[in-house]
Amino acid sequence: MAPSALWTFAHRALAPQFHGDPAAFVAALDGNAAPRYLEQMWSWAQGTARPPLSYELQRLANGTLVRMRFRDVRVTGEPWSIRFAIKNGAHARMFLLEHSEYASELAGVPQAIICESCADGVHRNWGTILAPEDEEGFESFVFATLRDAIVA
């Protein structure tokens, strides 16, 4: 089965843009051109005109945190949420709260697993399972993991 538009958007459009130049990625999302920027990537991923997402950008004491939340998540690997964490100067990491059909089947309710898209192309599965709507738990995990790299 071919990857979904949402999977392609997250893993083949957003991830390379973010890892290629985190500062430019944040700048694109922080300006008036953000909707067009996201729509172009979404269109490339075979999606409709508007990507099914909302996002916010938060400036932190030593970096930036971008929160994205997605709708219409259906298959394994599609993200419910993404956190892009950028420490001023160098450090940048991308965490995804991905739908897991297997975990959902076992639990009898939708489940998501925390993964990380790494700059070297590795997709790390952290093995932490959360409910898809558990934004607080997801963000707590991200901040605990980045304790030394990014401070609120």
HELIX and SHEET records of a PDB file:
HELIX    1   1 ALA A    5  THR A    8  1                                   4    
HELIX    2   2 PHE A    9  LEU A   14  3                                   6    
HELIX    3   3 ALA A   15  GLY A   20  1                                   6    
HELIX    4   4 PRO A   22  LEU A   29  1                                   8    
HELIX    5   5 ALA A   34  TRP A   44  1                                  11    
HELIX    6   6 GLU A  101  ALA A  107  1                                   7    
HELIX    7   7 GLU A  135  THR A  145  1                                  11    
SHEET    1   A 6 LEU A  53  LEU A  60  0                                        
SHEET    2   A 6 GLY A  63  PHE A  70 -1                                        
SHEET    3   A 6 PRO A  79  LYS A  87 -1                                        
SHEET    4   A 6 ALA A  92  HIS A  99 -1                                        
SHEET    5   A 6 ALA A 112  SER A 117 -1                                        
SHEET    6   A 6 HIS A 123  LEU A 130 -1                                        
END                                                                             
